[in-house]
């Protein structure tokens, strides 16, 4: 089995990062009672009023 090149790893990461991001958004929205994707900003999922703000913490 050949060793994956750095380009292959970057391509895998290119698909994994959006899946993780949107998966986290869906999970956080399910834990936020009354959250509406159409009427609220995604940043509200990590606000003080959120039930589990750690679920949508942003990497800085």
C-alpha positions, 0 to 999 in steps of 0.5 A: 500500500503506497504512502499517501502524499501531502497533496492527498492528505490536504484533499482529505482535509478539504472534505473533512473540514466543511463536514465537521463545521456543518455537523457541529452547526447542526448539533449545536442547533439541536441543543439550542431550544427554539433556534431557527437557521433562517431567522438567527445568526450562527454566532448565537449558538455560542452566545451566553444565552445558548444552553451549551455554548462550548458546542460551537466554540470557534478555533482562533 
